[in-house]
Amino acid sequence: MLIVKPDYYNEFKCIAENCPDTCCAGWQIVIDEESLQHYANVQGDFEEQLKKSIDWDESVFYQDEEKRCAFLNDGNLCDLYTALGEGCLCKTCREYPRHIEEFENVREYTLSLSCPEVARILLNKKEPVAFLEIEEAGEEEFEDFDALMYDRLLEAREVMLGILQNRNLDISVRAYLLWEMGRELQKYTDEGMLFSCEEIFEKYKSEQVWNEFSKKLMEHHALQTIFEKSLEYYKKLYELELLREDWDEHLQETAIVLYGEDEEAYRKLHESFTTWQKQYKPDFTIILEQLLVYFVQTYFCGAVYDDYILSKVKMSVVSTWMIYEMLVVRWFQNGQSLEMDDVISIVYRYSRELEHSDYNLETMEELLDEN
């Protein structure tokens, strides 16, 4: 069994009551069968509170009107943890923010950006993320697993990560190369040409091709505004399940600043931010790189189960772009100032709305697949 983890994986440690938010609200916490059976047998002073705080039919913890877990107290600490200890936490609570993607004989671990502390660790990281591989005993075979496609996806992801972490290229060029490579891979897959994917890998390793795409991107920007395309993708966020009420307010406020006037106002806002960013935050593009790498590493190889190669690439690029748009607005609202706490807040809140809902992840891919 091959275990894969990002190099910052072991840096994470829950900061509990010092966290600016809580992972125990806004989403329904599913209880695994083993924990459910354990809770059913608890006796003593905590027994009554425990049993009335669980929806035994749905195997979830009850929530209050603000979608806070029944065990989350006013100090944002867990009464269940306090009363019974860490060993009594259900699998969901015990593992979060650790995220696992399963493949045949491969288990890939990441840390979810929906956790503010994880966002802080990753977004403050200046070096390119490396992924560590560890061999462990044991094998895990999956029925009807497409090993050939998985191998091709692994090769493709390695090329993509190489592009995304090449800091000699402008970040917009890196994102463009990623998008176009995803488009070509999807075409080859749809036409049953997986055996020919090597030519795509070699193409996108070429410095000559990078230069050609850089020129194409500049010409594209000269001919077409990004205003309409950005608005088109932003509208898709309204089609997702709303997990927190304040997120809707955030979307509305952001949209007013970005798209409330005309195309010229949009362009001037971005030009002003770019000028400020180059002067005061020259390493800002590293944040965008880390976001792109995070989304690609976490979701791209999942295409082995559904063939949604391009949609997963699009989701990575569009999510990073939407976060960028929100950061531009936060900078504007702050009087042309942007602190790391602002960046962390936008990133983890976006991640929670997208990644804490299987429906939202699937819907986002389907919406992007329509384009």
C-alpha positions as CSV (number, residue, x, y, z in Angstrom):
1,M,0.0,0.0,0.0
2,L,1.4,3.4,-1.0
3,I,0.7,6.3,1.3
4,V,1.0,9.8,-0.1
5,K,1.0,13.0,2.0
6,P,2.0,16.6,1.4
7,D,5.2,17.7,3.2
8,Y,3.3,20.0,5.6
9,Y,0.9,17.2,6.7
10,N,2.5,16.6,10.1
11,E,2.6,20.4,10.9
12,F,-1.1,20.4,11.7
13,K,-2.3,20.5,15.3
14,C,-5.8,21.5,16.2
15,I,-5.8,24.9,18.0
16,A,-9.3,24.2,19.6
17,E,-10.8,27.3,21.3
18,N,-8.1,29.5,19.7
19,C,-9.5,28.8,16.3
20,P,-11.3,31.8,14.6
21,D,-14.1,29.4,13.6
22,T,-15.3,25.9,14.4
23,C,-15.5,22.7,12.4
24,C,-18.5,21.7,14.5
25,A,-21.1,23.9,12.8
26,G,-22.5,24.5,9.3
27,W,-22.4,20.9,8.2
28,Q,-23.9,17.7,9.4
29,I,-21.6,15.3,11.2
30,V,-22.2,11.7,10.3
31,I,-21.5,9.1,13.0
32,D,-19.8,5.8,12.0
33,E,-21.4,2.5,13.1
34,E,-18.7,1.6,15.7
35,S,-19.0,5.0,17.4
36,L,-22.8,4.8,17.3
37,Q,-22.8,1.5,19.1
38,H,-20.4,2.8,21.7
39,Y,-22.6,5.8,22.4
40,A,-25.6,3.6,22.9
41,N,-23.8,1.8,25.7
42,V,-22.5,4.8,27.6
43,Q,-23.8,5.0,31.1
44,G,-23.5,7.6,33.9
45,D,-23.9,11.3,34.3
46,F,-23.4,12.0,30.6
47,E,-25.7,9.3,29.3
48,E,-28.9,11.4,29.0
49,Q,-27.3,14.3,27.3
50,L,-25.5,12.0,24.9
51,K,-28.6,10.0,23.8
52,K,-30.9,13.0,23.3
53,S,-28.2,14.8,21.2
54,I,-28.1,12.1,18.5
55,D,-30.4,11.4,15.7
56,W,-30.2,7.6,15.9
57,D,-32.2,7.0,12.7
58,E,-30.0,9.2,10.6
59,S,-26.7,8.5,12.5
60,V,-25.9,12.2,12.9
61,F,-25.5,14.6,15.8
62,Y,-28.4,17.0,16.2
63,Q,-27.8,20.7,15.4
64,D,-29.4,23.9,16.8
65,E,-31.0,26.6,14.6
66,E,-27.5,28.0,13.8
67,K,-26.4,24.5,12.6
68,R,-24.1,24.1,15.6
69,C,-23.5,20.6,16.8
70,A,-25.5,19.7,20.0
71,F,-22.2,19.1,21.8
72,L,-20.5,22.4,20.8
73,N,-20.6,24.7,23.8
74,D,-20.4,28.5,24.0
75,G,-16.7,28.4,24.3
76,N,-16.5,26.4,21.0
77,L,-15.3,23.3,22.8
78,C,-16.8,19.8,22.5
79,D,-18.7,18.6,25.6
80,L,-18.5,15.1,24.3
81,Y,-14.7,15.3,24.2
82,T,-14.6,16.9,27.7
83,A,-16.9,14.3,29.2
84,L,-15.6,11.1,27.6
85,G,-12.2,11.9,26.1
86,E,-10.6,12.0,22.7
87,G,-11.1,8.3,22.2
88,C,-14.8,8.7,22.1
89,L,-14.9,11.0,19.2
90,C,-16.6,9.5,16.1
91,K,-14.5,8.9,13.0
92,T,-15.5,12.2,11.3
93,C,-14.5,14.3,14.2
94,R,-11.3,12.2,14.9
95,E,-10.0,12.5,11.3
96,Y,-11.0,16.1,10.3
97,P,-9.4,18.0,8.7
98,R,-7.5,15.0,7.3
99,H,-9.0,14.0,3.9
100,I,-8.3,10.7,2.2
101,E,-8.7,9.7,-1.4
102,E,-8.7,6.0,-2.0
103,F,-7.3,4.2,-5.1
104,E,-6.2,0.6,-5.7
105,N,-3.3,0.0,-3.4
106,V,-2.9,3.8,-3.0
107,R,-4.1,6.1,-0.2
108,E,-3.7,9.8,-0.7
109,Y,-3.9,12.1,2.4
110,T,-4.4,15.8,2.3
111,L,-5.5,18.4,4.9
112,S,-8.7,20.2,4.1
113,L,-8.4,24.0,3.5
114,S,-11.8,24.4,5.2
115,C,-9.8,24.3,8.4
116,P,-8.4,27.8,9.3
117,E,-5.3,26.4,10.8
118,V,-4.6,24.3,7.7
119,A,-5.2,27.3,5.5
120,R,-2.7,29.3,7.7
121,I,-0.1,26.6,7.3
122,L,-0.4,26.2,3.5
123,L,-0.9,29.8,2.6
124,N,2.1,30.9,4.6
125,K,4.3,28.3,2.9
126,K,6.8,29.8,0.5
127,E,8.4,26.7,-0.9
128,P,6.7,24.5,-3.5
129,V,4.7,21.7,-1.9
130,A,6.3,18.3,-2.1
131,F,4.4,15.0,-1.8
132,L,5.9,12.3,0.3
133,E,5.4,8.6,-0.5
134,I,5.6,5.8,2.0
135,E,5.2,2.1,1.4
136,E,3.2,0.2,4.0
137,A,2.4,-3.4,4.2
138,G,-0.9,-4.7,2.8
139,E,-2.8,-4.5,-0.5
140,E,-6.3,-3.2,-1.3
141,E,-7.9,-4.3,-4.6
142,F,-10.8,-2.4,-6.1
143,E,-13.4,-4.2,-8.3
144,D,-13.4,-2.9,-11.9
145,F,-10.7,-0.4,-11.1
146,D,-9.2,1.1,-14.4
147,A,-5.5,0.8,-13.6
148,L,-4.5,2.0,-17.1
149,M,-6.4,5.3,-16.8
150,Y,-5.2,5.8,-13.2
151,D,-1.6,5.4,-14.4
152,R,-2.2,8.0,-17.1
153,L,-3.9,10.4,-14.6
154,L,-0.9,10.1,-12.3
155,E,1.5,10.9,-15.1
156,A,-0.7,13.8,-16.2
157,R,-0.9,15.2,-12.6
158,E,2.9,15.0,-12.3
159,V,3.2,17.1,-15.4
160,M,0.5,19.5,-14.2
161,L,2.2,20.0,-10.8
162,G,5.5,20.6,-12.6
163,I,3.8,23.4,-14.6
164,L,2.0,24.9,-11.6
165,Q,5.2,25.0,-9.5
166,N,7.4,26.6,-12.3
167,R,7.8,30.1,-10.9
168,N,9.5,31.3,-14.1
169,L,6.1,31.3,-15.7
170,D,3.4,33.9,-14.9
171,I,0.7,32.3,-12.8
172,S,-2.0,33.1,-15.4
173,V,0.1,31.2,-18.0
174,R,0.4,28.2,-15.6
175,A,-3.4,28.2,-15.1
176,Y,-3.9,28.4,-18.9
177,L,-1.6,25.6,-19.6
178,L,-3.3,23.5,-17.0
179,W,-6.7,24.2,-18.5
180,E,-5.6,23.4,-22.0
181,M,-3.8,20.2,-21.0
182,G,-7.0,19.1,-19.3
183,R,-9.0,19.8,-22.4
184,E,-6.7,17.7,-24.6
185,L,-6.7,14.9,-22.1
186,Q,-10.5,14.9,-22.0
187,K,-10.6,14.7,-25.7
188,Y,-8.2,11.8,-25.9
189,T,-10.1,10.0,-23.2
190,D,-13.5,10.5,-24.9
191,E,-12.0,9.1,-28.1
192,G,-10.5,6.1,-26.4
193,M,-6.9,7.2,-27.1
194,L,-5.4,6.8,-23.6
195,F,-2.4,4.9,-25.1
196,S,-1.5,8.1,-27.0
197,C,-1.5,10.4,-24.0
198,E,2.3,10.4,-23.8
199,E,2.4,12.9,-26.6
200,I,0.3,15.3,-24.5
201,F,2.7,14.9,-21.6
202,E,5.7,15.6,-23.8
203,K,4.0,18.6,-25.4
204,Y,3.3,20.2,-22.0
205,K,6.8,19.7,-20.8
206,S,8.1,21.8,-23.7
207,E,9.4,25.3,-23.0
208,Q,8.6,26.2,-26.6
209,V,5.0,25.2,-26.0
210,W,5.0,27.3,-22.8
211,N,6.1,30.3,-24.7
212,E,3.5,29.7,-27.4
213,F,0.7,29.5,-24.9
214,S,2.0,32.6,-23.1
215,K,1.7,34.5,-26.4
216,K,-1.7,33.1,-27.1
217,L,-2.9,34.2,-23.6
218,M,-1.7,37.7,-24.1
219,E,-3.5,37.9,-27.5
220,H,-6.6,36.5,-25.9
221,H,-6.6,39.1,-23.2
222,A,-6.2,41.8,-25.8
223,L,-9.2,40.6,-27.7
224,Q,-11.6,39.6,-25.0
225,T,-12.4,41.0,-21.6
226,I,-12.4,38.6,-18.6
227,F,-15.4,40.5,-17.1
228,E,-18.2,38.5,-18.7
229,K,-16.4,35.1,-18.2
230,S,-15.7,35.9,-14.5
231,L,-19.4,36.9,-14.0
232,E,-20.5,33.7,-15.7
233,Y,-18.5,31.5,-13.3
234,Y,-19.4,33.6,-10.3
235,K,-23.1,33.0,-11.0
236,K,-22.5,29.3,-10.6
237,L,-21.7,29.7,-6.9
238,Y,-25.3,30.6,-6.4
239,E,-26.4,27.2,-7.7
240,L,-24.6,25.4,-4.9
241,E,-26.2,24.3,-1.7
242,L,-25.8,27.0,1.0
243,L,-24.1,25.7,4.1
244,R,-23.9,28.9,6.0
245,E,-26.2,31.9,5.8
246,D,-23.5,34.4,6.1
247,W,-21.9,33.0,2.9
248,D,-24.9,34.2,0.9
249,E,-24.4,37.7,2.3
250,H,-20.7,37.5,1.4
251,L,-21.5,36.5,-2.2
252,Q,-23.9,39.4,-2.6
253,E,-21.5,42.0,-1.2
254,T,-18.7,40.7,-3.4
255,A,-20.8,40.7,-6.5
256,I,-21.9,44.3,-6.0
257,V,-18.2,45.5,-5.9
258,L,-17.0,43.3,-8.8
259,Y,-19.9,43.4,-11.2
260,G,-22.2,46.2,-9.9
261,E,-21.0,48.8,-12.3
262,D,-19.6,48.2,-15.8
263,E,-16.7,46.5,-17.5
264,E,-14.5,49.5,-17.2
265,A,-14.9,49.8,-13.4
266,Y,-14.1,46.1,-13.2
267,R,-10.9,46.5,-15.2
268,K,-9.7,49.5,-13.2
269,L,-10.3,47.7,-9.9
270,H,-8.1,44.8,-11.0
271,E,-5.4,47.1,-12.4
272,S,-5.3,49.0,-9.1
273,F,-5.0,45.7,-7.2
274,T,-2.3,44.4,-9.5
275,T,-0.3,47.6,-9.0
276,W,-0.6,47.4,-5.3
277,Q,0.1,43.7,-5.1
278,K,3.4,44.0,-7.1
279,Q,4.6,46.7,-4.8
280,Y,3.4,45.4,-1.4
281,K,2.8,41.7,-1.9
282,P,5.3,40.5,-4.5
283,D,5.0,36.9,-3.4
284,F,1.2,36.9,-3.6
285,T,1.2,34.6,-6.6
286,I,2.7,31.9,-4.4
287,I,-0.7,31.8,-2.6
288,L,-2.4,31.2,-5.9
289,E,0.1,28.5,-6.8
290,Q,-0.5,26.7,-3.5
291,L,-4.3,26.8,-4.1
292,L,-4.0,25.4,-7.6
293,V,-1.7,22.6,-6.5
294,Y,-4.0,21.8,-3.6
295,F,-7.1,21.4,-5.8
296,V,-5.3,19.4,-8.5
297,Q,-3.6,17.1,-6.0
298,T,-6.8,16.5,-4.1
299,Y,-9.3,15.9,-6.9
300,F,-7.7,15.3,-10.3
301,C,-7.0,11.6,-10.0
302,G,-10.6,11.0,-8.9
303,A,-11.4,11.2,-12.6
304,V,-10.6,7.5,-12.7
305,Y,-14.1,6.9,-11.3
306,D,-16.1,9.2,-13.5
307,D,-14.0,10.4,-16.5
308,Y,-14.5,14.1,-15.5
309,I,-10.9,15.1,-16.3
310,L,-11.5,18.6,-17.7
311,S,-14.2,19.4,-15.1
312,K,-11.8,18.7,-12.3
313,V,-9.2,20.9,-13.9
314,K,-11.8,23.6,-14.4
315,M,-12.9,23.4,-10.8
316,S,-9.3,23.9,-9.7
317,V,-8.8,26.9,-11.9
318,V,-12.2,28.5,-11.4
319,S,-12.1,28.0,-7.6
320,T,-8.7,29.7,-7.4
321,W,-10.0,32.5,-9.6
322,M,-13.1,33.0,-7.6
323,I,-11.0,33.2,-4.4
324,Y,-8.8,35.7,-6.1
325,E,-11.8,37.8,-7.1
326,M,-13.0,37.7,-3.5
327,L,-9.6,38.8,-2.2
328,V,-9.6,41.8,-4.7
329,V,-12.9,42.9,-3.1
330,R,-11.7,42.4,0.4
331,W,-8.6,44.5,-0.4
332,F,-10.9,47.2,-1.8
333,Q,-13.2,47.1,1.3
334,N,-10.2,47.3,3.6
335,G,-9.1,50.6,2.0
336,Q,-6.5,49.0,-0.3
337,S,-5.1,46.7,2.3
338,L,-4.9,42.9,2.5
339,E,-3.6,41.0,5.5
340,M,-2.9,37.2,5.7
341,D,-5.8,36.8,8.1
342,D,-8.1,38.2,5.3
343,V,-6.7,35.6,2.8
344,I,-7.1,32.7,5.3
345,S,-10.6,33.7,6.0
346,I,-11.7,33.9,2.4
347,V,-10.0,30.6,1.5
348,Y,-11.3,28.5,4.4
349,R,-14.9,29.9,4.0
350,Y,-14.9,29.1,0.2
351,S,-13.5,25.7,0.9
352,R,-16.2,24.9,3.5
353,E,-19.0,25.8,1.1
354,L,-17.5,23.7,-1.8
355,E,-15.8,20.8,-0.1
356,H,-18.1,20.1,2.8
357,S,-20.9,19.1,0.5
358,D,-20.7,16.2,-1.9
359,Y,-23.6,17.8,-3.7
360,N,-21.7,21.0,-4.2
361,L,-18.6,19.2,-5.5
362,E,-20.6,17.2,-8.0
363,T,-22.8,20.1,-9.0
364,M,-19.7,22.4,-9.6
365,E,-18.2,19.7,-11.9
366,E,-21.4,19.2,-13.7
367,L,-21.9,23.0,-14.2
368,L,-18.4,23.4,-15.5
369,D,-18.8,20.3,-17.8
370,E,-21.7,22.2,-19.5
371,N,-19.3,24.9,-20.8
